Amino acid sequence: MKKIAILLLIVCVPVKLFSFPMEKSKTNDTSLIENRFFTLDFTKKNADITEVKTHFYTTFPHDDPTEGNVVYDRLKWQHKDIIQLKNGDGLYLYLKKRENDPNFDSFRLISKAFYNLNDQTDGILFVFKGKLPSARGIWPAWWLNGSRQEPWLYKGMDSMPSEDDLDTYSGKGRFYNTQSAVNATDWPAAGEIDIIETINGDNIIHNTLHTCPQMCDSEWNNDGQIVNCANARPGDLNAGCSGKPYETEGSEGTFACLWQKDTITFYYWDPQADIRFAGGPLSDNPTPNLWPAAAIKNQVKLHETNAECDTYLHNKWQCASCATSTSCLFVNMKMMFNATLCGKWAGNRFDESGQALQNCQAFIAGEGSDKIHNQFMKIEYVSVKKIQNEVRKSLEMGQTIKKQQPFVKRQFEPYLNGKWIGNAVAYGFYRKGQAPGVLGPSKAEILEDLQILMLYWQLIRVYNADDDTERILQVIHENKLPIKMMLGIWLENEEKNPELKVMNTTNVMRGIELANRYANIVIAVNIGNESQVDWSWHKMNIENQIRYVRAMRSTIIQPVTVADDFNFWNKPHSAKMASEVDFIVTHIYPLWNGKTLDIAISWMDSTFRDVQQRHAGMQIVLGEIGWATIYNPDKNGPGEQGSLIKGEVSLNAQEKYLIMHNEWVNKNKIPTFLFEAFDEPWKGGGDNTGPTEVEKNWGVFYENRTPKASFQNYLKAVKDK
């Protein structure tokens, strides 16, 4: 229960209740201990306590490492009924006061199996449904701890230690100098993950990781702040890194932790929530990427670090233990349930006096004794399940998922509370000094943007499923903003470039996660942007792009599309792509195609109708169209601004265009994304090009978020009309 960090992954393998994937004759075969997945559902089947002991050690014949006032050693318990199985109800783990002793008998269950991520295990999901003890002085926890020591891993043993073997440590198993199958003295060299910790009856849940300093940096909830997971500070030589605490009603409900290579996600559902739905946490095949954002309480992204173990800030033994722990890997994790009293954390937080620990100890020995006696942790359900992401594996191997048969198209429906919101906008959010992959906007900056946009548009389009887009979705969700999104997935030409294939796969998998988690915000997903038109600088092999389209469509419920220039969609070979998507997104720019303002809308309309006719029966969305306010006519080479742009480029021209654009969209009710909301200084070469670079100047707001005169006049004209 020291706070150690752990990564969790989910693997969906159907398991019978109380399943144990070993022959009885091989119960102690240590080769079958690593990654032993199981489910114990105490509300669904009559069971014997031996079912518990199949998967857990029920004794800890060592002193409490947190220096709490408890006895975990079954040979020293005064009460033999600390662990009780009440069939059809749950497994009860009790705290009981002792006669003539300031300590209490308590419980410390530790899994016999240890868990690791590997090529066969993308993720591990830990799920617990039940109730925690909740009273002043109590410190309960459900957590994961790792170790690299031989007794922990049963190395060199012909069989696993039994409870009787552990009894030999009774009375002499000092925590800090006695290794055993349940006791690691190299903490935190393999990491610790605290899925549940709460103290003193406050019903506030804490999620924390602990590592060696040189193992991990962390970023919680995509907040942009990078913190080391040792996070040493005076008085606490391993404070760890923590997420945002959250409150529960009576410390009861369903808790889960998904451990993945670079991410750990913590979930919670209240006791009344439906958690047995298909793909839910208590289903046979839990699917976390389908779970709603509201269930996520904290998510931590793990980063490599340049930190070192400093004996000034850390214990000497700690630095010695960490000598070989130099990467952000949590290894050999065992699952634990326990409760202690007072101790280093709960005792020191008992009150705000200068002697909080002493007051805690006096309380549990005096007036609080009866309140703590018979407090219990109730386990209704506990499971460890493996999740192997077959979609990711197929993409990494270059395999294409079989096309859905029959292929039933999903309708793109841009509505919010029954109102059509198809008059939409492209949202490029990078301000001066920001750029993709360099620096993204903060949540405060995004909130400022969205509060501006929602006055005029309730549907936005973004172009990649990265950290910045996740931050946008978080802001919409957390602030309950009336905004929907068409999510984009950026793709590059990956032929002969395995690094770009990895990037494409990562982007698609991230998009799947975000589309499912924020299914109430994301109403469509676009795979690739201008990746098929002949002039594209990142033109893809069409089969590669179809591979990603099918992967996305097979794992989300929203309609899936591909966005490209009309000069792709008006070619015969575009029919192949059209047959793979739910609707078509086309880009049509009169300005880039040499059209003057007086014919801009009529030319766009005829071009749009041509695409419609070529793809009869398909829903067509206008994904990009707009009018720039500045360009450089001196750029006259092939494809340059001066050679392509023939219409007037000015604030006055944009104003006239916006009025005509608005009339066309509302008359035809064609979902249309105006390009774009804000000027973007990073585009067209960034700081290496001047302010007349046209790519920077398509916004109806300047980069500083003030509206251009063209937009102000347009709004006035619309209002007056």
C-alpha positions in Angstrom: 0.0 0.0 0.0 3.0 2.2 -0.2 2.1 4.1 -3.3 3.7 2.4 -6.2 2.9 2.8 -9.9 1.5 0.1 -12.1 0.3 -0.1 -15.7 -2.9 -2.0 -16.5 -4.1 -3.7 -19.7 -7.2 -5.5 -20.6 -7.4 -8.9 -22.2 -10.7 -10.3 -23.2 -10.7 -14.0 -22.5 -14.0 -15.6 -21.5 -13.4 -17.3 -18.1 -15.8 -19.4 -16.1 -16.6 -18.3 -12.6 -13.7 -19.2 -10.3 -11.8 -20.5 -13.2 -8.2 -21.7 -12.7 -6.3 -22.6 -15.8 -4.2 -25.3 -14.3 -4.5 -29.0 -13.9 -4.9 -29.8 -10.2 -1.7 -31.8 -10.3 0.1 -28.8 -11.4 -1.4 -26.2 -9.0 2.1 -25.3 -7.8 3.8 -25.2 -11.3 5.4 -21.7 -11.1 5.6 -21.5 -14.9 1.8 -21.1 -14.9 1.7 -18.2 -12.5 2.7 -15.3 -14.7 -0.3 -13.6 -16.2 -2.9 -16.0 -14.8 -6.2 -14.4 -15.6 -9.3 -15.2 -13.5 -12.7 -14.1 -12.3 -14.2 -14.5 -8.9 -17.9 -13.4 -8.8 -19.1 -14.1 -5.3 -22.7 -12.9 -6.1 -23.3 -15.5 -8.8 -22.1 -18.8 -7.5 -21.8 -20.8 -4.3 -18.1 -21.0 -3.4 -15.7 -22.3 -0.8 -12.9 -20.2 0.8 -10.5 -22.5 -1.1 -11.5 -20.7 -4.2 -10.1 -17.5 -2.7 -6.9 -19.3 -1.6 -6.5 -20.6 -5.2 -5.7 -17.1 -6.3 -4.6 -15.2 -3.1 -2.3 -15.6 -0.2 -4.4 -14.6 2.9 -1.6 -13.9 5.3 1.3 -11.5 5.5 3.7 -12.7 8.2 5.7 -9.5 8.3 5.2 -6.2 10.0 3.2 -3.5 8.3 5.5 -1.5 6.0 3.4 1.6 6.5 3.9 1.3 10.3 0.1 1.0 10.9 -1.5 -0.5 14.0 -2.5 -3.8 12.5 -1.5 -7.5 12.5 -1.6 -9.3 9.2 -0.1 -12.6 10.3 -2.7 -15.4 10.6 -0.6 -17.1 13.3 -0.8 -14.0 15.4 -4.5 -13.2 14.8 -6.6 -13.3 17.9 -9.7 -13.7 15.7 -9.8 -16.5 13.2 -12.8 -15.1 11.3 -11.1 -12.1 9.6 -12.0 -13.6 6.2 -15.6 -14.8 5.7 -17.3 -15.9 2.5 -21.0 -15.2 2.5 -22.4 -17.0 -0.4 -24.5 -15.0 -2.9 -23.3 -11.8 -1.1 -19.6 -11.4 -1.1 -16.2 -12.0 0.5 -15.9 -10.1 3.8 -12.5 -9.0 5.1 -12.7 -7.6 8.7 -10.9 -5.3 11.0 -11.2 -6.6 14.6 -9.9 -5.1 17.9 -7.6 -7.2 20.1 -7.8 -7.5 23.8 -5.0 -5.8 25.8 -3.4 -4.7 22.5 -3.4 -1.4 20.7 -3.3 -3.2 17.3 -6.2 -4.6 15.4 -6.3 -7.9 13.4 -6.6 -7.0 9.7 -6.3 -8.5 6.3 -3.8 -8.3 3.4 -4.7 -10.4 0.4 -1.9 -10.8 -2.2 -2.4 -12.5 -5.5 -0.2 -15.6 -6.1 0.1 -14.6 -9.8 2.2 -11.8 -11.0 1.4 -9.8 -14.2 3.5 -8.3 -17.1 2.8 -6.8 -20.4 4.3 -8.5 -23.4 3.8 -9.3 -27.1 0.9 -11.6 -26.2 -0.6 -9.2 -23.7 -1.3 -5.6 -24.9 -3.2 -4.7 -21.8 -4.4 -6.0 -18.4 -7.7 -5.0 -16.8 -8.2 -5.2 -13.1 -11.8 -4.9 -11.9 -13.2 -4.8 -8.3 -16.8 -4.4 -7.2 -17.6 -3.9 -3.6 -17.3 -1.7 -0.5 -14.4 -0.3 1.5 -14.3 0.2 5.2 -14.8 3.8 6.0 -14.1 5.4 9.4 -11.6 7.7 11.0 -8.2 6.1 11.4 -8.7 3.5 8.6 -6.6 3.3 5.5 -7.9 0.7 3.0 -6.4 0.1 -0.4 -6.6 -2.0 -3.6 -3.3 -1.8 -5.4 -0.6 -3.4 -7.5 3.0 -3.8 -6.5 6.0 -5.3 -8.4 9.4 -6.7 -7.5 12.4 -8.2 -9.2 13.4 -10.4 -6.3 13.6 -14.2 -6.7 11.1 -15.2 -3.9 8.5 -12.8 -5.3 8.9 -14.6 -8.7 9.3 -18.1 -7.3 12.6 -18.4 -9.1 14.5 -21.6 -8.4 11.5 -23.2 -6.8 9.9 -26.4 -7.8 6.5 -25.2 -6.5 4.9 -22.1 -5.2 5.1 -21.4 -1.5 2.1 -22.4 0.5 0.4 -20.7 3.4 2.3 -23.1 5.7 5.6 -22.0 4.0 4.7 -18.4 4.7 4.0 -19.3 8.3 7.7 -20.0 8.8 8.3 -16.2 8.6 5.8 -15.6 11.5 7.4 -13.5 14.2 10.7 -12.9 12.4 9.7 -11.5 9.1 10.8 -7.9 9.4 9.4 -6.1 6.4 12.5 -4.1 5.3 14.9 -7.0 5.5 12.9 -10.2 4.8 12.1 -11.2 1.2 9.2 -13.6 0.6 6.5 -14.4 -2.0 4.3 -11.7 -0.4 7.0 -9.2 0.6 9.2 -7.2 -1.7 12.1 -5.3 -0.2 13.3 -3.7 -3.4 10.3 -1.2 -3.6 9.8 0.7 -5.8 12.2 -0.8 -8.3 9.4 -2.5 -10.2 6.7 0.1 -9.7 3.4 0.4 -7.7 -0.1 1.4 -8.9 -2.6 2.4 -6.3 -6.1 1.9 -7.8 -7.9 2.8 -4.6 -6.7 4.5 -1.5 -8.8 6.4 0.9 -8.2 7.5 4.5 -10.0 8.5 7.7 -13.5 7.9 6.3 -13.5 10.8 3.9 -14.7 8.5 1.0 -12.2 10.4 -1.3 -10.4 8.0 -3.7 -6.8 8.6 -4.7 -5.0 7.2 -7.7 -1.2 7.2 -7.4 1.9 5.7 -9.0 5.3 5.1 -7.4 8.5 4.4 -9.2 12.2 4.9 -8.9 13.2 8.5 -10.0 14.9 7.3 -13.1 12.0 5.2 -14.3 9.1 7.4 -15.2 7.7 10.9 -15.8 3.9 11.2 -16.0 1.2 13.4 -17.4 -2.2 13.1 -15.7 -5.4 13.8 -17.6 -3.6 15.4 -20.5 -3.0 18.6 -18.5 0.4 19.3 -20.0 2.2 19.1 -16.7 5.0 16.5 -16.6 5.7 15.1 -13.1 8.2 12.5 -12.0 6.6 9.4 -10.4 9.1 9.4 -7.5 8.4 13.1 -6.9 10.5 13.2 -3.8 10.1 16.1 -1.4 11.2 16.9 2.1 9.5 14.6 4.6 8.3 12.2 1.9 11.0 10.5 -0.1 8.6 8.8 -2.5 5.4 10.9 -2.7 4.7 9.4 -6.1 2.6 11.0 -8.8 -1.1 11.3 -8.4 -4.2 12.1 -10.3 -7.2 14.1 -9.3 -9.0 12.7 -6.2 -12.7 11.9 -6.5 -15.4 11.4 -4.0 -17.7 8.3 -3.8 -20.8 7.6 -1.8 -19.7 5.4 1.1 -16.6 4.2 -0.7 -18.7 1.7 -2.6 -19.1 0.8 -6.3 -17.2 -0.7 -9.2 -13.5 0.2 -9.7 -11.3 -0.7 -12.6 -7.8 -0.1 -13.8 -6.5 -0.6 -17.4 -2.7 -1.1 -17.6 -1.2 -0.5 -21.0 2.3 0.1 -22.2 2.3 3.9 -22.1 -1.0 4.6 -20.3 -2.9 3.7 -17.1 -6.6 4.5 -16.9 -8.7 4.4 -13.7 -12.5 4.0 -13.8 -15.4 4.1 -11.4 -19.1 3.4 -11.5 -21.5 4.1 -8.6 -23.3 1.2 -6.9 -26.5 1.8 -9.0 -24.8 1.8 -12.4 -25.3 -0.9 -14.9 -21.9 -2.6 -15.1 -22.9 -5.9 -16.7 -23.8 -4.4 -20.1 -22.2 -6.0 -23.2 -18.5 -5.0 -23.1 -18.9 -3.6 -19.6 -16.5 -4.1 -16.7 -18.3 -7.2 -15.4 -19.0 -8.7 -18.8 -17.1 -11.7 -20.2 -15.4 -9.6 -22.7 -14.9 -6.1 -21.3 -14.1 -3.5 -23.9 -12.8 -0.3 -22.2 -12.6 1.7 -25.4 -16.4 1.5 -25.5 -16.8 2.9 -22.0 -18.1 6.4 -21.6 -15.8 9.3 -20.6 -17.8 9.8 -17.4 -16.4 6.5 -16.1 -12.8 7.7 -16.4 -11.6 9.3 -13.2 -7.9 9.5 -14.0 -5.6 8.7 -16.9 -1.9 8.9 -16.7 0.5 8.9 -19.7 3.9 7.6 -19.0 7.1 9.2 -20.4 10.8 8.3 -20.2 12.7 10.6 -17.8 16.1 12.1 -17.4 15.8 12.1 -13.6 18.3 10.3 -11.4 18.2 8.8 -8.0 19.7 11.4 -5.7 20.7 10.2 -2.2 20.0 13.7 -0.9 16.4 13.3 -1.8 16.0 9.5 -1.6 17.0 6.8 0.9 20.3 5.1 0.1 18.6 1.7 0.0 16.0 3.1 -2.4 18.7 4.2 -4.8 20.5 0.8 -4.5 17.2 -1.0 -5.3 16.7 1.3 -8.3 20.1 0.7 -9.8 18.8 -1.5 -12.6 15.4 0.2 -13.0 16.1 2.7 -15.7 13.0 2.5 -18.0 9.4 3.3 -17.6 8.3 -0.3 -17.1 6.1 -1.7 -14.4 6.9 -5.4 -14.0 5.9 -8.5 -12.0 2.8 -6.8 -10.5 0.8 -8.6 -7.9 -2.7 -7.4 -6.8 -3.4 -6.6 -3.2 -6.3 -5.8 -0.9 -5.6 -4.6 2.6 -6.5 -2.2 5.3 -4.3 -0.6 8.0 -4.9 1.8 10.8 -3.2 5.2 11.3 0.2 4.6 9.7 2.4 6.9 7.8 -0.3 8.5 5.6 -3.6 8.1 7.4 -2.1 8.8 10.8 -0.3 11.9 9.6 -3.6 13.2 8.0 -5.7 12.3 10.9 -6.0 16.0 11.9 -4.1 19.2 11.4 -2.4 19.2 14.8 1.3 18.8 15.2 0.8 15.3 16.6 -1.7 13.8 14.2 -0.3 10.3 14.3 -0.3 10.2 18.1 -3.9 11.4 18.1 -4.9 8.8 15.6 -3.4 6.0 17.7 -5.1 7.4 20.8 -8.4 7.5 18.9 -8.3 3.8 17.7 -7.3 2.7 21.1 -10.0 4.7 22.8 -13.3 6.2 21.6 -12.8 5.0 18.0 -12.2 1.4 18.9 -15.8 0.2 18.8 -16.4 2.2 15.6 -13.6 0.4 13.9 -14.2 -3.1 15.2 -16.0 -5.2 12.6 -15.5 -2.6 9.8 -15.0 -4.6 6.6 -14.1 -4.6 3.0 -16.6 -6.5 0.9 -15.5 -8.0 -2.4 -18.5 -8.9 -4.6 -16.5 -9.3 -7.8 -12.8 -9.3 -8.7 -11.2 -10.2 -12.0 -8.0 -9.8 -13.9 -8.5 -10.0 -17.7 -6.2 -9.8 -20.7 -7.0 -7.6 -23.7 -5.2 -8.3 -26.9 -6.1 -5.6 -29.5 -6.6 -7.6 -32.6 -7.3 -4.5 -34.7 -4.0 -3.0 -33.7 -2.2 -6.3 -34.5 -3.8 -6.5 -37.9 -2.8 -2.9 -38.7 0.8 -3.5 -37.6 0.9 -6.6 -39.8 -0.6 -4.7 -42.8 -3.7 -6.9 -42.8 -7.0 -5.7 -44.0 -10.2 -6.5 -42.0 -12.9 -8.2 -44.0 -15.5 -5.8 -45.3 -18.8 -5.8 -43.5 -21.4 -7.9 -45.3 -24.0 -6.7 -46.0 -22.5 -3.2 -46.0 -25.1 -1.1 -44.2 -24.3 2.6 -44.5 -24.6 4.8 -41.4 -26.2 8.2 -41.9 -24.3 11.4 -40.9 -26.8 13.4 -39.0 -25.6 16.8 -37.8 -28.2 17.6 -35.2 -28.1 18.9 -31.7 -31.2 18.8 -29.5 -33.2 18.3 -32.7 -31.7 21.4 -34.4 -29.8 21.1 -37.7 -26.2 22.2 -37.1 -24.7 21.4 -40.5 -23.6 25.0 -41.0 -20.3 24.1 -39.4 -16.6 25.2 -39.1 -13.1 23.8 -39.3 -11.3 24.4 -36.0 -7.6 24.9 -36.3 -6.6 25.8 -32.8 -2.8 26.5 -32.9 -1.9 30.0 -31.8 1.3 31.9 -32.3 4.2 29.8 -31.1 2.2 26.6 -31.3 2.2 23.8 -33.9 1.3 20.2 -34.2 3.8 18.0 -32.3 5.5 21.0 -30.9 3.2 22.8 -28.5 -0.6 22.6 -28.3 -3.2 24.8 -26.7 -4.0 24.6 -23.0 -7.5 23.8 -21.7 -8.1 27.4 -20.9 -7.2 28.5 -24.4 -9.4 25.8 -25.9 -12.3 26.8 -23.6 -11.9 30.4 -24.8 -12.0 29.3 -28.4 -15.0 27.1 -28.0 -17.0 29.8 -26.1 -16.4 32.0 -29.1 -17.3 29.3 -31.7 -20.4 28.1 -30.0 -22.0 31.5 -30.6 -22.0 30.8 -34.3 -21.4 27.1 -34.9 -22.3 23.9 -32.9 -20.4 21.5 -35.1 -16.6 21.6 -35.6 -14.1 19.6 -37.6 -10.6 18.7 -36.4 -7.9 16.9 -38.3 -6.1 14.4 -36.0 -6.7 12.2 -32.9 -3.8 13.5 -30.8 -3.4 14.9 -27.4 -4.6 18.3 -28.5 -7.9 16.9 -29.8 -8.3 14.8 -26.7 -8.0 18.1 -24.7 -10.8 19.6 -26.9 -13.1 16.7 -26.2 -12.3 16.9 -22.5 -13.2 20.6 -22.4 -16.5 20.0 -24.2 -17.3 17.1 -21.9 -16.2 18.8 -18.7 -18.0 22.1 -19.4 -21.1 20.5 -21.1 -20.7 22.7 -24.1 -23.3 22.4 -26.9 -20.8 21.3 -29.5 -20.4 18.2 -31.7 -17.4 17.1 -33.6 -16.3 15.4 -36.8 -13.1 13.8 -35.7 -10.2 13.5 -38.1 -7.4 11.0 -38.4 -4.3 12.2 -40.1 -2.6 9.7 -42.4 0.8 9.9 -44.2 2.1 7.9 -47.2 3.6 4.9 -45.4 4.9 2.9 -48.4 8.6 2.2 -47.8 8.5 4.1 -44.6 7.7 1.9 -41.5 7.9 4.9 -39.2 4.9 6.5 -40.9 3.1 3.2 -40.8 3.6 3.2 -37.0 2.3 6.7 -36.8 -0.7 6.0 -38.9 -1.6 3.0 -36.8 -1.2 5.0 -33.6 -3.4 7.8 -34.9 -6.1 5.3 -35.9 -6.1 3.5 -32.6 -6.2 6.8 -30.8 -9.1 7.8 -32.9 -11.0 4.6 -32.1 -10.5 5.3 -28.4 -11.6 8.9 -28.6 -14.6 8.2 -30.8 -15.9 5.5 -28.4 -15.1 7.4 -25.2 -16.7 10.6 -26.4 -19.5 9.0 -28.5 -21.9 11.7 -27.3 -19.7 14.4 -28.9 -18.1 12.7 -31.9 -20.8 12.2 -34.5 -18.5 11.1 -37.4 -14.9 10.2 -38.1 -12.8 11.1 -41.1 -9.9 8.9 -42.1 -7.2 10.8 -43.9 -7.3 14.3 -45.4 -6.5 14.9 -49.1 -4.6 11.6 -49.3 -5.8 10.4 -52.8 -5.9 13.5 -55.0 -3.0 13.5 -57.5 -1.5 16.8 -56.2 -1.3 15.6 -52.6 2.1 15.8 -51.0 1.2 12.7 -48.9 -0.7 10.7 -51.5 -1.4 7.2 -50.2 -1.9 3.8 -51.8 -5.7 3.5 -51.8 -5.5 0.0 -50.4 -3.6 1.3 -47.4 -6.2 3.9 -46.7 -9.0 1.4 -47.0 -7.3 -0.8 -44.5 -7.6 2.1 -41.9 -11.1 2.9 -42.9 -12.2 -0.7 -42.3 -10.4 -0.9 -39.0 -12.1 2.3 -37.8 -15.5 1.3 -39.0 -15.3 -2.2 -37.4 -14.7 -0.7 -33.9 -17.0 2.4 -33.6 -20.7 3.1 -34.1 -20.3 6.5 -35.8 -20.3 6.9 -39.6 -16.9 6.9 -41.2 -15.7 8.9 -44.2 -12.7 10.0 -46.2 -12.1 13.7 -47.0 -10.5 14.6 -50.3 -10.5 17.2 -53.0 -13.3 17.2 -55.6 -10.5 16.3 -58.2 -10.4 12.9 -56.6 -14.1 12.3 -56.1 -14.8 13.2 -59.8 -12.5 10.5 -61.1 -13.8 6.9 -61.8 -11.3 5.3 -59.5 -12.8 7.1 -56.5 -15.7 4.6 -56.7 -13.6 2.1 -54.9 -13.2 4.4 -51.9 -16.8 5.5 -52.0 -17.9 1.9 -51.6 -16.0 1.7 -48.3 -17.4 4.8 -46.5 -20.7 5.8 -45.1 -20.7 9.3 -46.7 -18.3 11.4 -48.8 -16.5 14.6 -47.7 -15.3 16.7 -50.5 -13.3 20.0 -50.6 -14.2 22.6 -53.2 -12.2 25.9 -53.2 -13.3 28.5 -55.8 -10.4 30.7 -54.9 -7.7 28.1 -55.3 -9.2 27.1 -58.6 -8.9 30.5 -60.3 -12.6 31.6 -59.8 -13.6 35.1 -59.2 -16.1 36.1 -56.5 -19.0 36.7 -58.9 -19.0 33.0 -60.0 -17.6 31.4 -56.9 -20.8 30.0 -55.5 -22.3 29.0 -58.8 -19.1 27.1 -59.8 -18.9 25.5 -56.4 -22.5 24.4 -56.6 -22.1 22.8 -60.1 -18.9 21.1 -58.9 -20.7 19.8 -55.9 -23.6 18.5 -58.0 -21.2 16.8 -60.3 -19.7 14.8 -57.4 -23.2 14.0 -56.2 -24.2 12.7 -59.6 -21.0 10.6 -59.9 -21.8 8.9 -56.6 -25.5 8.6 -56.8 -27.2 7.5 -53.6 -24.2 8.7 -51.4 -24.5 11.4 -48.8 -22.1 14.2 -49.8 -20.7 16.7 -47.2 -18.8 19.8 -48.1 -15.8 19.5 -45.8 -13.8 22.6 -46.7 -14.6 25.8 -48.5 -13.8 29.4 -47.7 -12.1 32.6 -48.8 -8.7 33.9 -47.7 -8.0 37.5 -46.8 -4.3 37.8 -47.7 -2.0 36.2 -50.3 1.2 36.8 -52.0 0.8 37.4 -55.8 4.5 37.4 -56.3 4.6 33.6 -55.9 4.0 32.7 -59.5 5.5 29.3 -60.0 3.5 26.1 -60.8 0.9 25.6 -58.1 1.9 28.9 -56.3 -0.5 31.5 -55.1 0.0 34.0 -57.9 -0.6 31.4 -60.6 -3.7 29.8 -59.0 -5.6 32.7 -57.4 -7.4 35.0 -59.8 -10.2 36.4 -57.5 -10.0 39.3 -55.2 -8.3 38.5 -51.9 -9.3 40.9 -49.2 -11.5 41.5 -46.1 -14.1 42.9 -48.4 -14.1 39.9 -50.6 -14.3 37.5 -47.7 -17.3 39.4 -46.3 -19.2 39.1 -49.6 -18.2 35.5 -49.9 -19.5 34.7 -46.3 -22.9 36.2 -47.1 -23.3 34.1 -50.3 -21.9 31.0 -48.6 -24.3 31.3 -45.7 -27.3 31.6 -48.1 -26.3 28.6 -50.1 -25.8 26.4 -47.0 -29.0 27.3 -45.4 -31.0 27.0 -48.6 -29.6 23.6 -49.6 -29.2 22.2 -46.1 -25.9 20.6 -47.2 -23.6 20.0 -44.2 -20.7 22.4 -44.9 -17.6 23.2 -42.9 -16.4 26.7 -43.5 -12.6 26.8 -43.6 -11.8 28.2 -41.1 -12.4 29.7 -37.7 -9.0 31.2 -36.8 -5.9 32.3 -38.7 -3.1 29.7 -38.2 0.5 31.2 -38.1 2.2 27.7 -38.1 0.9 26.9 -41.6 2.7 27.6 -44.9 6.2 27.3 -43.4 5.5 28.9 -40.0 8.1 31.5 -39.0 10.1 30.9 -42.2 7.4 32.6 -44.3 5.9 36.0 -44.1 2.5 37.2 -43.1 1.3 37.2 -46.7 1.5 33.4 -46.9 -2.1 32.5 -47.9 -2.2 29.3 -45.8 -2.1 31.4 -42.7 -5.0 33.7 -43.6 -8.3 31.8 -44.1 -9.8 32.5 -40.7 -12.8 34.7 -40.0 -11.0 35.5 -36.7 -7.4 36.7 -36.4 -5.0 34.5 -34.5 -5.5 36.8 -31.5 -9.2 35.7 -31.5 -10.6 39.1 -32.5 -13.1 38.9 -35.4 -12.0 40.3 -38.8 -14.0 43.2 -40.1 -15.3 40.9 -42.8 -16.9 38.6 -40.3 -18.3 41.5 -38.2 -19.9 43.0 -41.3 -21.2 39.6 -42.4 -22.9 39.1 -38.9 -24.4 42.6 -39.1 -25.7 42.0 -42.6 -27.3 38.7 -41.6 -28.8 40.3 -38.5 -30.2 43.2 -40.4 -31.6 41.0 -43.1 
